[in-house]
Amino acid sequence: MASLHSNLAPNGQCGCFESCRYLFATQGELGRTQFKAMTGLGERVATANLSALLNRGFVTTDSPYGSLRFAIPRHALRFYFPALWPEAE
């Protein structure tokens, strides 16, 4: 499985965060090609990072080639909302 930390940009940030912020802010969908282009990373690295985000549940899609949407995975609820749902695992 691809690691987001192994594909950091020179400034120490993963290029996927900008794409994820866009999906979160707009609550819309974004094509995979657009998502990868927004990262500013090479094709292979962007694809590996997108796969990692899909596997971890931070983005979701209805089909293997469909548009992407922002998602909140269950395992992240306790970090995003610690006081709201402390027992989330």
PDB file of N, CA, C and O in Angstrom:
ATOM      1  N   MET A   1       0.849  -1.172   0.000  1.00  0.00           N
ATOM      2  CA  MET A   1       0.000   0.000   0.000  1.00  0.00           C
ATOM      3  C   MET A   1       0.895   1.236   0.000  1.00  0.00           C
ATOM      4  O   MET A   1       1.917   1.286   0.684  1.00  0.00           O
ATOM      5  N   ALA A   2       0.493   2.210  -0.770  1.00  0.00           N
ATOM      6  CA  ALA A   2       1.281   3.433  -0.872  1.00  0.00           C
ATOM      7  C   ALA A   2       1.198   4.233   0.420  1.00  0.00           C
ATOM      8  O   ALA A   2       0.176   4.247   1.106  1.00  0.00           O
ATOM      9  N   SER A   3       2.280   4.882   0.722  1.00  0.00           N
ATOM     10  CA  SER A   3       2.335   5.708   1.923  1.00  0.00           C
ATOM     11  C   SER A   3       2.316   7.177   1.524  1.00  0.00           C
ATOM     12  O   SER A   3       3.084   7.607   0.663  1.00  0.00           O
ATOM     13  N   LEU A   4       1.440   7.934   2.149  1.00  0.00           N
ATOM     14  CA  LEU A   4       1.385   9.365   1.851  1.00  0.00           C
ATOM     15  C   LEU A   4       2.658  10.061   2.296  1.00  0.00           C
ATOM     16  O   LEU A   4       3.077  11.038   1.674  1.00  0.00           O
ATOM     17  N   HIS A   5       3.275   9.581   3.353  1.00  0.00           N
ATOM     18  CA  HIS A   5       4.472  10.231   3.887  1.00  0.00           C
ATOM     19  C   HIS A   5       5.698   9.996   3.010  1.00  0.00           C
ATOM     20  O   HIS A   5       6.635  10.793   3.050  1.00  0.00           O
ATOM     21  N   SER A   6       5.715   8.931   2.223  1.00  0.00           N
ATOM     22  CA  SER A   6       6.879   8.663   1.390  1.00  0.00           C
ATOM     23  C   SER A   6       6.847   9.480   0.101  1.00  0.00           C
ATOM     24  O   SER A   6       7.822   9.479  -0.650  1.00  0.00           O
ATOM     25  N   ASN A   7       5.755  10.167  -0.162  1.00  0.00           N
ATOM     26  CA  ASN A   7       5.607  10.924  -1.400  1.00  0.00           C
ATOM     27  C   ASN A   7       5.423  12.415  -1.139  1.00  0.00           C
ATOM     28  O   ASN A   7       4.608  13.066  -1.792  1.00  0.00           O
ATOM     29  N   LEU A   8       6.165  12.943  -0.204  1.00  0.00           N
ATOM     30  CA  LEU A   8       6.032  14.349   0.140  1.00  0.00           C
ATOM     31  C   LEU A   8       6.709  15.231  -0.894  1.00  0.00           C
ATOM     32  O   LEU A   8       7.730  14.866  -1.478  1.00  0.00           O
ATOM     33  N   ALA A   9       6.130  16.376  -1.103  1.00  0.00           N
ATOM     34  CA  ALA A   9       6.722  17.378  -1.986  1.00  0.00           C
ATOM     35  C   ALA A   9       7.954  17.967  -1.301  1.00  0.00           C
ATOM     36  O   ALA A   9       8.147  17.754  -0.104  1.00  0.00           O
ATOM     37  N   PRO A  10       8.793  18.703  -2.038  1.00  0.00           N
ATOM     38  CA  PRO A  10       9.998  19.286  -1.436  1.00  0.00           C
ATOM     39  C   PRO A  10       9.722  20.168  -0.225  1.00  0.00           C
ATOM     40  O   PRO A  10      10.582  20.299   0.647  1.00  0.00           O
ATOM     41  N   ASN A  11       8.541  20.774  -0.154  1.00  0.00           N
ATOM     42  CA  ASN A  11       8.227  21.638   0.992  1.00  0.00           C
ATOM     43  C   ASN A  11       7.735  20.826   2.187  1.00  0.00           C
ATOM     44  O   ASN A  11       7.374  21.403   3.213  1.00  0.00           O
ATOM     45  N   GLY A  12       7.715  19.487   2.073  1.00  0.00           N
ATOM     46  CA  GLY A  12       7.329  18.632   3.182  1.00  0.00           C
ATOM     47  C   GLY A  12       5.852  18.326   3.253  1.00  0.00           C
ATOM     48  O   GLY A  12       5.395  17.709   4.215  1.00  0.00           O
ATOM     49  N   GLN A  13       5.084  18.750   2.239  1.00  0.00           N
ATOM     50  CA  GLN A  13       3.655  18.496   2.241  1.00  0.00           C
ATOM     51  C   GLN A  13       3.282  17.574   1.098  1.00  0.00           C
ATOM     52  O   GLN A  13       3.911  17.579   0.040  1.00  0.00           O
ATOM     53  N   CYS A  14       2.254  16.790   1.329  1.00  0.00           N
ATOM     54  CA  CYS A  14       1.700  15.938   0.288  1.00  0.00           C
ATOM     55  C   CYS A  14       0.832  16.807  -0.604  1.00  0.00           C
ATOM     56  O   CYS A  14       0.012  17.567  -0.089  1.00  0.00           O
ATOM     57  N   GLY A  15       0.975  16.727  -1.896  1.00  0.00           N
ATOM     58  CA  GLY A  15       0.194  17.538  -2.811  1.00  0.00           C
ATOM     59  C   GLY A  15      -1.288  17.234  -2.785  1.00  0.00           C
ATOM     60  O   GLY A  15      -2.084  18.030  -3.283  1.00  0.00           O
ATOM     61  N   CYS A  16      -1.681  16.107  -2.219  1.00  0.00           N
ATOM     62  CA  CYS A  16      -3.090  15.715  -2.195  1.00  0.00           C
ATOM     63  C   CYS A  16      -3.918  16.548  -1.236  1.00  0.00           C
ATOM     64  O   CYS A  16      -5.141  16.589  -1.367  1.00  0.00           O
ATOM     65  N   PHE A  17      -3.294  17.210  -0.282  1.00  0.00           N
ATOM     66  CA  PHE A  17      -4.055  17.969   0.697  1.00  0.00           C
ATOM     67  C   PHE A  17      -4.819  19.118   0.050  1.00  0.00           C
ATOM     68  O   PHE A  17      -5.944  19.408   0.458  1.00  0.00           O
ATOM     69  N   GLU A  18      -4.247  19.766  -0.930  1.00  0.00           N
ATOM     70  CA  GLU A  18      -4.944  20.857  -1.623  1.00  0.00           C
ATOM     71  C   GLU A  18      -6.175  20.324  -2.341  1.00  0.00           C
ATOM     72  O   GLU A  18      -7.235  20.950  -2.306  1.00  0.00           O
ATOM     73  N   SER A  19      -6.044  19.187  -2.984  1.00  0.00           N
ATOM     74  CA  SER A  19      -7.177  18.575  -3.669  1.00  0.00           C
ATOM     75  C   SER A  19      -8.268  18.179  -2.681  1.00  0.00           C
ATOM     76  O   SER A  19      -9.453  18.378  -2.949  1.00  0.00           O
ATOM     77  N   CYS A  20      -7.875  17.625  -1.549  1.00  0.00           N
ATOM     78  CA  CYS A  20      -8.844  17.230  -0.520  1.00  0.00           C
ATOM     79  C   CYS A  20      -9.529  18.452   0.083  1.00  0.00           C
ATOM     80  O   CYS A  20     -10.732  18.423   0.345  1.00  0.00           O
ATOM     81  N   ARG A  21      -8.775  19.519   0.301  1.00  0.00           N
ATOM     82  CA  ARG A  21      -9.378  20.751   0.817  1.00  0.00           C
ATOM     83  C   ARG A  21     -10.425  21.292  -0.154  1.00  0.00           C
ATOM     84  O   ARG A  21     -11.478  21.777   0.260  1.00  0.00           O
ATOM     85  N   TYR A  22     -10.126  21.203  -1.442  1.00  0.00           N
ATOM     86  CA  TYR A  22     -11.082  21.655  -2.454  1.00  0.00           C
ATOM     87  C   TYR A  22     -12.366  20.830  -2.376  1.00  0.00           C
ATOM     88  O   TYR A  22     -13.464  21.387  -2.388  1.00  0.00           O
ATOM     89  N   LEU A  23     -12.231  19.501  -2.297  1.00  0.00           N
ATOM     90  CA  LEU A  23     -13.411  18.641  -2.213  1.00  0.00           C
ATOM     91  C   LEU A  23     -14.202  18.921  -0.941  1.00  0.00           C
ATOM     92  O   LEU A  23     -15.432  18.937  -0.969  1.00  0.00           O
ATOM     93  N   PHE A  24     -13.511  19.140   0.166  1.00  0.00           N
ATOM     94  CA  PHE A  24     -14.181  19.440   1.427  1.00  0.00           C
ATOM     95  C   PHE A  24     -14.925  20.769   1.352  1.00  0.00           C
ATOM     96  O   PHE A  24     -16.083  20.858   1.758  1.00  0.00           O
ATOM     97  N   ALA A  25     -14.267  21.794   0.837  1.00  0.00           N
ATOM     98  CA  ALA A  25     -14.851  23.136   0.803  1.00  0.00           C
ATOM     99  C   ALA A  25     -16.049  23.223  -0.143  1.00  0.00           C
ATOM    100  O   ALA A  25     -17.030  23.901   0.161  1.00  0.00           O
ATOM    101  N   THR A  26     -15.975  22.551  -1.269  1.00  0.00           N
ATOM    102  CA  THR A  26     -17.055  22.642  -2.251  1.00  0.00           C
ATOM    103  C   THR A  26     -18.130  21.589  -2.039  1.00  0.00           C
ATOM    104  O   THR A  26     -19.246  21.734  -2.537  1.00  0.00           O
ATOM    105  N   GLN A  27     -17.808  20.533  -1.306  1.00  0.00           N
ATOM    106  CA  GLN A  27     -18.718  19.394  -1.134  1.00  0.00           C
ATOM    107  C   GLN A  27     -19.182  18.874  -2.490  1.00  0.00           C
ATOM    108  O   GLN A  27     -20.289  18.354  -2.627  1.00  0.00           O
ATOM    109  N   GLY A  28     -18.323  19.023  -3.480  1.00  0.00           N
ATOM    110  CA  GLY A  28     -18.644  18.576  -4.828  1.00  0.00           C
ATOM    111  C   GLY A  28     -17.831  17.357  -5.208  1.00  0.00           C
ATOM    112  O   GLY A  28     -17.257  16.674  -4.360  1.00  0.00           O
ATOM    113  N   GLU A  29     -17.798  17.105  -6.490  1.00  0.00           N
ATOM    114  CA  GLU A  29     -17.035  15.992  -7.033  1.00  0.00           C
ATOM    115  C   GLU A  29     -15.928  16.533  -7.920  1.00  0.00           C
ATOM    116  O   GLU A  29     -16.005  17.649  -8.436  1.00  0.00           O
ATOM    117  N   LEU A  30     -14.913  15.726  -8.081  1.00  0.00           N
ATOM    118  CA  LEU A  30     -13.762  16.105  -8.890  1.00  0.00           C
ATOM    119  C   LEU A  30     -13.307  14.872  -9.641  1.00  0.00           C
ATOM    120  O   LEU A  30     -13.173  13.795  -9.059  1.00  0.00           O
ATOM    121  N   GLY A  31     -13.068  15.026 -10.930  1.00  0.00           N
ATOM    122  CA  GLY A  31     -12.559  13.918 -11.726  1.00  0.00           C
ATOM    123  C   GLY A  31     -11.170  13.505 -11.256  1.00  0.00           C
ATOM    124  O   GLY A  31     -10.423  14.313 -10.704  1.00  0.00           O
ATOM    125  N   ARG A  32     -10.840  12.262 -11.477  1.00  0.00           N
ATOM    126  CA  ARG A  32      -9.533  11.756 -11.034  1.00  0.00           C
ATOM    127  C   ARG A  32      -8.379  12.504 -11.691  1.00  0.00           C
ATOM    128  O   ARG A  32      -7.372  12.787 -11.042  1.00  0.00           O
ATOM    129  N   THR A  33      -8.518  12.819 -12.952  1.00  0.00           N
ATOM    130  CA  THR A  33      -7.461  13.552 -13.658  1.00  0.00           C
ATOM    131  C   THR A  33      -7.283  14.938 -13.066  1.00  0.00           C
ATOM    132  O   THR A  33      -6.156  15.395 -12.873  1.00  0.00           O
ATOM    133  N   GLN A  34      -8.392  15.610 -12.777  1.00  0.00           N
ATOM    134  CA  GLN A  34      -8.320  16.935 -12.154  1.00  0.00           C
ATOM    135  C   GLN A  34      -7.706  16.841 -10.765  1.00  0.00           C
ATOM    136  O   GLN A  34      -6.880  17.675 -10.392  1.00  0.00           O
ATOM    137  N   PHE A  35      -8.103  15.832  -9.997  1.00  0.00           N
ATOM    138  CA  PHE A  35      -7.576  15.649  -8.656  1.00  0.00           C
ATOM    139  C   PHE A  35      -6.055  15.491  -8.702  1.00  0.00           C
ATOM    140  O   PHE A  35      -5.331  16.138  -7.945  1.00  0.00           O
ATOM    141  N   LYS A  36      -5.583  14.626  -9.598  1.00  0.00           N
ATOM    142  CA  LYS A  36      -4.139  14.397  -9.715  1.00  0.00           C
ATOM    143  C   LYS A  36      -3.409  15.641 -10.195  1.00  0.00           C
ATOM    144  O   LYS A  36      -2.297  15.921  -9.749  1.00  0.00           O
ATOM    145  N   ALA A  37      -4.029  16.391 -11.104  1.00  0.00           N
ATOM    146  CA  ALA A  37      -3.397  17.613 -11.609  1.00  0.00           C
ATOM    147  C   ALA A  37      -3.259  18.651 -10.497  1.00  0.00           C
ATOM    148  O   ALA A  37      -2.271  19.383 -10.449  1.00  0.00           O
ATOM    149  N   MET A  38      -4.241  18.715  -9.611  1.00  0.00           N
ATOM    150  CA  MET A  38      -4.193  19.691  -8.513  1.00  0.00           C
ATOM    151  C   MET A  38      -3.074  19.390  -7.524  1.00  0.00           C
ATOM    152  O   MET A  38      -2.627  20.286  -6.807  1.00  0.00           O
ATOM    153  N   THR A  39      -2.620  18.152  -7.477  1.00  0.00           N
ATOM    154  CA  THR A  39      -1.562  17.803  -6.530  1.00  0.00           C
ATOM    155  C   THR A  39      -0.223  18.396  -6.938  1.00  0.00           C
ATOM    156  O   THR A  39       0.616  18.679  -6.082  1.00  0.00           O
ATOM    157  N   GLY A  40      -0.015  18.588  -8.233  1.00  0.00           N
ATOM    158  CA  GLY A  40       1.264  19.087  -8.707  1.00  0.00           C
ATOM    159  C   GLY A  40       2.358  18.028  -8.695  1.00  0.00           C
ATOM    160  O   GLY A  40       3.535  18.333  -8.887  1.00  0.00           O
ATOM    161  N   LEU A  41       1.955  16.776  -8.467  1.00  0.00           N
ATOM    162  CA  LEU A  41       2.913  15.675  -8.420  1.00  0.00           C
ATOM    163  C   LEU A  41       2.944  14.961  -9.764  1.00  0.00           C
ATOM    164  O   LEU A  41       2.063  15.163 -10.600  1.00  0.00           O
ATOM    165  N   GLY A  42       3.946  14.134  -9.969  1.00  0.00           N
ATOM    166  CA  GLY A  42       4.020  13.318 -11.169  1.00  0.00           C
ATOM    167  C   GLY A  42       2.880  12.316 -11.203  1.00  0.00           C
ATOM    168  O   GLY A  42       2.260  12.035 -10.178  1.00  0.00           O
ATOM    169  N   GLU A  43       2.606  11.778 -12.383  1.00  0.00           N
ATOM    170  CA  GLU A  43       1.477  10.870 -12.583  1.00  0.00           C
ATOM    171  C   GLU A  43       1.517   9.667 -11.641  1.00  0.00           C
ATOM    172  O   GLU A  43       0.511   9.348 -11.008  1.00  0.00           O
ATOM    173  N   ARG A  44       2.645   9.008 -11.544  1.00  0.00           N
ATOM    174  CA  ARG A  44       2.739   7.803 -10.707  1.00  0.00           C
ATOM    175  C   ARG A  44       2.599   8.112  -9.221  1.00  0.00           C
ATOM    176  O   ARG A  44       1.929   7.383  -8.491  1.00  0.00           O
ATOM    177  N   VAL A  45       3.221   9.176  -8.785  1.00  0.00           N
ATOM    178  CA  VAL A  45       3.145   9.550  -7.369  1.00  0.00           C
ATOM    179  C   VAL A  45       1.731  10.005  -7.032  1.00  0.00           C
ATOM    180  O   VAL A  45       1.200   9.646  -5.981  1.00  0.00           O
ATOM    181  N   ALA A  46       1.117  10.789  -7.911  1.00  0.00           N
ATOM    182  CA  ALA A  46      -0.250  11.241  -7.682  1.00  0.00           C
ATOM    183  C   ALA A  46      -1.216  10.060  -7.645  1.00  0.00           C
ATOM    184  O   ALA A  46      -2.131  10.032  -6.822  1.00  0.00           O
ATOM    185  N   THR A  47      -1.017   9.087  -8.531  1.00  0.00           N
ATOM    186  CA  THR A  47      -1.866   7.892  -8.543  1.00  0.00           C
ATOM    187  C   THR A  47      -1.678   7.087  -7.272  1.00  0.00           C
ATOM    188  O   THR A  47      -2.654   6.596  -6.703  1.00  0.00           O
ATOM    189  N   ALA A  48      -0.445   6.945  -6.816  1.00  0.00           N
ATOM    190  CA  ALA A  48      -0.174   6.207  -5.579  1.00  0.00           C
ATOM    191  C   ALA A  48      -0.814   6.900  -4.378  1.00  0.00           C
ATOM    192  O   ALA A  48      -1.386   6.240  -3.510  1.00  0.00           O
ATOM    193  N   ASN A  49      -0.718   8.219  -4.328  1.00  0.00           N
ATOM    194  CA  ASN A  49      -1.333   8.963  -3.227  1.00  0.00           C
ATOM    195  C   ASN A  49      -2.852   8.883  -3.280  1.00  0.00           C
ATOM    196  O   ASN A  49      -3.500   8.748  -2.242  1.00  0.00           O
ATOM    197  N   LEU A  50      -3.425   8.965  -4.466  1.00  0.00           N
ATOM    198  CA  LEU A  50      -4.868   8.841  -4.608  1.00  0.00           C
ATOM    199  C   LEU A  50      -5.331   7.457  -4.152  1.00  0.00           C
ATOM    200  O   LEU A  50      -6.353   7.334  -3.478  1.00  0.00           O
ATOM    201  N   SER A  51      -4.590   6.430  -4.513  1.00  0.00           N
ATOM    202  CA  SER A  51      -4.922   5.075  -4.068  1.00  0.00           C
ATOM    203  C   SER A  51      -4.882   4.963  -2.551  1.00  0.00           C
ATOM    204  O   SER A  51      -5.745   4.326  -1.947  1.00  0.00           O
ATOM    205  N   ALA A  52      -3.880   5.581  -1.937  1.00  0.00           N
ATOM    206  CA  ALA A  52      -3.768   5.552  -0.476  1.00  0.00           C
ATOM    207  C   ALA A  52      -4.942   6.278   0.171  1.00  0.00           C
ATOM    208  O   ALA A  52      -5.482   5.803   1.170  1.00  0.00           O
ATOM    209  N   LEU A  53      -5.342   7.414  -0.378  1.00  0.00           N
ATOM    210  CA  LEU A  53      -6.483   8.151   0.163  1.00  0.00           C
ATOM    211  C   LEU A  53      -7.781   7.360   0.016  1.00  0.00           C
ATOM    212  O   LEU A  53      -8.620   7.366   0.916  1.00  0.00           O
ATOM    213  N   LEU A  54      -7.942   6.685  -1.109  1.00  0.00           N
ATOM    214  CA  LEU A  54      -9.122   5.839  -1.315  1.00  0.00           C
ATOM    215  C   LEU A  54      -9.127   4.661  -0.342  1.00  0.00           C
ATOM    216  O   LEU A  54     -10.155   4.345   0.256  1.00  0.00           O
ATOM    217  N   ASN A  55      -7.978   4.018  -0.189  1.00  0.00           N
ATOM    218  CA  ASN A  55      -7.883   2.862   0.714  1.00  0.00           C
ATOM    219  C   ASN A  55      -8.144   3.246   2.162  1.00  0.00           C
ATOM    220  O   ASN A  55      -8.706   2.457   2.921  1.00  0.00           O
ATOM    221  N   ARG A  56      -7.748   4.434   2.546  1.00  0.00           N
ATOM    222  CA  ARG A  56      -7.940   4.883   3.934  1.00  0.00           C
ATOM    223  C   ARG A  56      -9.300   5.550   4.147  1.00  0.00           C
ATOM    224  O   ARG A  56      -9.681   5.843   5.280  1.00  0.00           O
ATOM    225  N   GLY A  57     -10.027   5.787   3.061  1.00  0.00           N
ATOM    226  CA  GLY A  57     -11.382   6.318   3.176  1.00  0.00           C
ATOM    227  C   GLY A  57     -11.496   7.827   3.240  1.00  0.00           C
ATOM    228  O   GLY A  57     -12.559   8.338   3.594  1.00  0.00           O
ATOM    229  N   PHE A  58     -10.439   8.563   2.911  1.00  0.00           N
ATOM    230  CA  PHE A  58     -10.498  10.022   2.958  1.00  0.00           C
ATOM    231  C   PHE A  58     -11.160  10.622   1.729  1.00  0.00           C
ATOM    232  O   PHE A  58     -11.637  11.756   1.776  1.00  0.00           O
ATOM    233  N   VAL A  59     -11.195   9.888   0.644  1.00  0.00           N
ATOM    234  CA  VAL A  59     -11.992  10.230  -0.536  1.00  0.00           C
ATOM    235  C   VAL A  59     -12.761   8.981  -0.930  1.00  0.00           C
ATOM    236  O   VAL A  59     -12.351   7.864  -0.613  1.00  0.00           O
ATOM    237  N   THR A  60     -13.868   9.173  -1.616  1.00  0.00           N
ATOM    238  CA  THR A  60     -14.694   8.040  -2.019  1.00  0.00           C
ATOM    239  C   THR A  60     -15.190   8.250  -3.438  1.00  0.00           C
ATOM    240  O   THR A  60     -15.144   9.358  -3.971  1.00  0.00           O
ATOM    241  N   THR A  61     -15.663   7.170  -4.039  1.00  0.00           N
ATOM    242  CA  THR A  61     -16.177   7.194  -5.400  1.00  0.00           C
ATOM    243  C   THR A  61     -17.228   6.107  -5.540  1.00  0.00           C
ATOM    244  O   THR A  61     -17.252   5.154  -4.762  1.00  0.00           O
ATOM    245  N   ASP A  62     -18.096   6.252  -6.530  1.00  0.00           N
ATOM    246  CA  ASP A  62     -19.130   5.257  -6.764  1.00  0.00           C
ATOM    247  C   ASP A  62     -18.686   4.147  -7.696  1.00  0.00           C
ATOM    248  O   ASP A  62     -19.316   3.090  -7.747  1.00  0.00           O
ATOM    249  N   SER A  63     -17.609   4.374  -8.436  1.00  0.00           N
ATOM    250  CA  SER A  63     -17.128   3.370  -9.379  1.00  0.00           C
ATOM    251  C   SER A  63     -15.611   3.462  -9.478  1.00  0.00           C
ATOM    252  O   SER A  63     -15.022   4.460  -9.061  1.00  0.00           O
ATOM    253  N   PRO A  64     -14.973   2.432 -10.025  1.00  0.00           N
ATOM    254  CA  PRO A  64     -13.505   2.445 -10.114  1.00  0.00           C
ATOM    255  C   PRO A  64     -12.920   3.608 -10.918  1.00  0.00           C
ATOM    256  O   PRO A  64     -11.764   3.978 -10.716  1.00  0.00           O
ATOM    257  N   TYR A  65     -13.696   4.176 -11.810  1.00  0.00           N
ATOM    258  CA  TYR A  65     -13.204   5.297 -12.616  1.00  0.00           C
ATOM    259  C   TYR A  65     -14.031   6.560 -12.421  1.00  0.00           C
ATOM    260  O   TYR A  65     -13.887   7.522 -13.175  1.00  0.00           O
ATOM    261  N   GLY A  66     -14.888   6.560 -11.421  1.00  0.00           N
ATOM    262  CA  GLY A  66     -15.798   7.670 -11.198  1.00  0.00           C
ATOM    263  C   GLY A  66     -15.155   8.872 -10.528  1.00  0.00           C
ATOM    264  O   GLY A  66     -13.995   8.839 -10.115  1.00  0.00           O
ATOM    265  N   SER A  67     -15.939   9.926 -10.435  1.00  0.00           N
ATOM    266  CA  SER A  67     -15.498  11.154  -9.778  1.00  0.00           C
ATOM    267  C   SER A  67     -15.293  10.916  -8.285  1.00  0.00           C
ATOM    268  O   SER A  67     -15.871   9.999  -7.702  1.00  0.00           O
ATOM    269  N   LEU A  68     -14.466  11.751  -7.685  1.00  0.00           N
ATOM    270  CA  LEU A  68     -14.103  11.619  -6.277  1.00  0.00           C
ATOM    271  C   LEU A  68     -14.862  12.619  -5.423  1.00  0.00           C
ATOM    272  O   LEU A  68     -15.156  13.733  -5.857  1.00  0.00           O
ATOM    273  N   ARG A  69     -15.175  12.204  -4.199  1.00  0.00           N
ATOM    274  CA  ARG A  69     -15.813  13.070  -3.206  1.00  0.00           C
ATOM    275  C   ARG A  69     -15.053  12.948  -1.899  1.00  0.00           C
ATOM    276  O   ARG A  69     -14.442  11.919  -1.609  1.00  0.00           O
ATOM    277  N   PHE A  70     -15.103  14.016  -1.114  1.00  0.00           N
ATOM    278  CA  PHE A  70     -14.496  14.007   0.212  1.00  0.00           C
ATOM    279  C   PHE A  70     -15.279  13.058   1.115  1.00  0.00           C
ATOM    280  O   PHE A  70     -16.504  12.971   1.022  1.00  0.00           O
ATOM    281  N   ALA A  71     -14.572  12.351   1.983  1.00  0.00           N
ATOM    282  CA  ALA A  71     -15.216  11.431   2.919  1.00  0.00           C
ATOM    283  C   ALA A  71     -14.521  11.516   4.269  1.00  0.00           C
ATOM    284  O   ALA A  71     -13.354  11.897   4.363  1.00  0.00           O
ATOM    285  N   ILE A  72     -15.249  11.159   5.294  1.00  0.00           N
ATOM    286  CA  ILE A  72     -14.668  11.084   6.632  1.00  0.00           C
ATOM    287  C   ILE A  72     -14.714   9.622   7.059  1.00  0.00           C
ATOM    288  O   ILE A  72     -15.792   9.098   7.338  1.00  0.00           O
ATOM    289  N   PRO A  73     -13.572   8.961   7.113  1.00  0.00           N
ATOM    290  CA  PRO A  73     -13.566   7.556   7.498  1.00  0.00           C
ATOM    291  C   PRO A  73     -13.876   7.379   8.983  1.00  0.00           C
ATOM    292  O   PRO A  73     -13.566   8.244   9.802  1.00  0.00           O
ATOM    293  N   ARG A  74     -14.476   6.276   9.308  1.00  0.00           N
ATOM    294  CA  ARG A  74     -14.865   6.023  10.690  1.00  0.00           C
ATOM    295  C   ARG A  74     -13.670   6.074  11.644  1.00  0.00           C
ATOM    296  O   ARG A  74     -13.784   6.581  12.760  1.00  0.00           O
ATOM    297  N   HIS A  75     -12.532   5.552  11.204  1.00  0.00           N
ATOM    298  CA  HIS A  75     -11.356   5.531  12.089  1.00  0.00           C
ATOM    299  C   HIS A  75     -10.818   6.925  12.391  1.00  0.00           C
ATOM    300  O   HIS A  75     -10.020   7.085  13.314  1.00  0.00           O
ATOM    301  N   ALA A  76     -11.234   7.930  11.637  1.00  0.00           N
ATOM    302  CA  ALA A  76     -10.756   9.298  11.860  1.00  0.00           C
ATOM    303  C   ALA A  76     -11.708  10.135  12.704  1.00  0.00           C
ATOM    304  O   ALA A  76     -11.363  11.252  13.089  1.00  0.00           O
ATOM    305  N   LEU A  77     -12.889   9.623  12.998  1.00  0.00           N
ATOM    306  CA  LEU A  77     -13.871  10.408  13.741  1.00  0.00           C
ATOM    307  C   LEU A  77     -13.356  10.875  15.092  1.00  0.00           C
ATOM    308  O   LEU A  77     -13.612  12.012  15.487  1.00  0.00           O
ATOM    309  N   ARG A  78     -12.641  10.027  15.802  1.00  0.00           N
ATOM    310  CA  ARG A  78     -12.169  10.433  17.129  1.00  0.00           C
ATOM    311  C   ARG A  78     -11.126  11.541  17.062  1.00  0.00           C
ATOM    312  O   ARG A  78     -10.936  12.262  18.041  1.00  0.00           O
ATOM    313  N   PHE A  79     -10.441  11.693  15.916  1.00  0.00           N
ATOM    314  CA  PHE A  79      -9.472  12.778  15.745  1.00  0.00           C
ATOM    315  C   PHE A  79     -10.149  14.060  15.288  1.00  0.00           C
ATOM    316  O   PHE A  79      -9.787  15.151  15.728  1.00  0.00           O
ATOM    317  N   TYR A  80     -11.141  13.926  14.397  1.00  0.00           N
ATOM    318  CA  TYR A  80     -11.851  15.093  13.889  1.00  0.00           C
ATOM    319  C   TYR A  80     -12.815  15.682  14.916  1.00  0.00           C
ATOM    320  O   TYR A  80     -12.951  16.901  15.025  1.00  0.00           O
ATOM    321  N   PHE A  81     -13.482  14.805  15.670  1.00  0.00           N
ATOM    322  CA  PHE A  81     -14.513  15.230  16.615  1.00  0.00           C
ATOM    323  C   PHE A  81     -14.302  14.562  17.970  1.00  0.00           C
ATOM    324  O   PHE A  81     -15.125  13.737  18.366  1.00  0.00           O
ATOM    325  N   PRO A  82     -13.231  14.886  18.697  1.00  0.00           N
ATOM    326  CA  PRO A  82     -12.910  14.174  19.937  1.00  0.00           C
ATOM    327  C   PRO A  82     -13.968  14.317  21.034  1.00  0.00           C
ATOM    328  O   PRO A  82     -14.203  13.360  21.771  1.00  0.00           O
ATOM    329  N   ALA A  83     -14.597  15.453  21.163  1.00  0.00           N
ATOM    330  CA  ALA A  83     -15.591  15.641  22.219  1.00  0.00           C
ATOM    331  C   ALA A  83     -16.977  15.170  21.787  1.00  0.00           C
ATOM    332  O   ALA A  83     -17.815  14.843  22.627  1.00  0.00           O
ATOM    333  N   LEU A  84     -17.213  15.138  20.496  1.00  0.00           N
ATOM    334  CA  LEU A  84     -18.523  14.776  19.983  1.00  0.00           C
ATOM    335  C   LEU A  84     -18.757  13.268  20.014  1.00  0.00           C
ATOM    336  O   LEU A  84     -19.850  12.808  20.343  1.00  0.00           O
ATOM    337  N   TRP A  85     -17.728  12.509  19.671  1.00  0.00           N
ATOM    338  CA  TRP A  85     -17.882  11.065  19.577  1.00  0.00           C
ATOM    339  C   TRP A  85     -16.618  10.387  20.091  1.00  0.00           C
ATOM    340  O   TRP A  85     -15.863   9.814  19.306  1.00  0.00           O
ATOM    341  N   PRO A  86     -16.376  10.444  21.407  1.00  0.00           N
ATOM    342  CA  PRO A  86     -15.107   9.943  21.958  1.00  0.00           C
ATOM    343  C   PRO A  86     -14.940   8.429  21.845  1.00  0.00           C
ATOM    344  O   PRO A  86     -13.806   7.949  21.849  1.00  0.00           O
ATOM    345  N   GLU A  87     -16.022   7.662  21.744  1.00  0.00           N
ATOM    346  CA  GLU A  87     -15.890   6.211  21.683  1.00  0.00           C
ATOM    347  C   GLU A  87     -15.694   5.680  20.268  1.00  0.00           C
ATOM    348  O   GLU A  87     -15.586   4.467  20.088  1.00  0.00           O
ATOM    349  N   ALA A  88     -15.643   6.542  19.261  1.00  0.00           N
ATOM    350  CA  ALA A  88     -15.465   6.081  17.871  1.00  0.00           C
ATOM    351  C   ALA A  88     -14.100   5.441  17.701  1.00  0.00           C
ATOM    352  O   ALA A  88     -13.083   5.990  18.126  1.00  0.00           O
ATOM    353  N   GLU A  89     -14.091   4.327  17.102  1.00  0.00           N
ATOM    354  CA  GLU A  89     -12.834   3.615  16.842  1.00  0.00           C
ATOM    355  C   GLU A  89     -12.708   3.292  15.381  1.00  0.00           C
ATOM    356  O   GLU A  89     -11.717   2.694  14.965  1.00  0.00           O
TER     357      GLU A  89
END
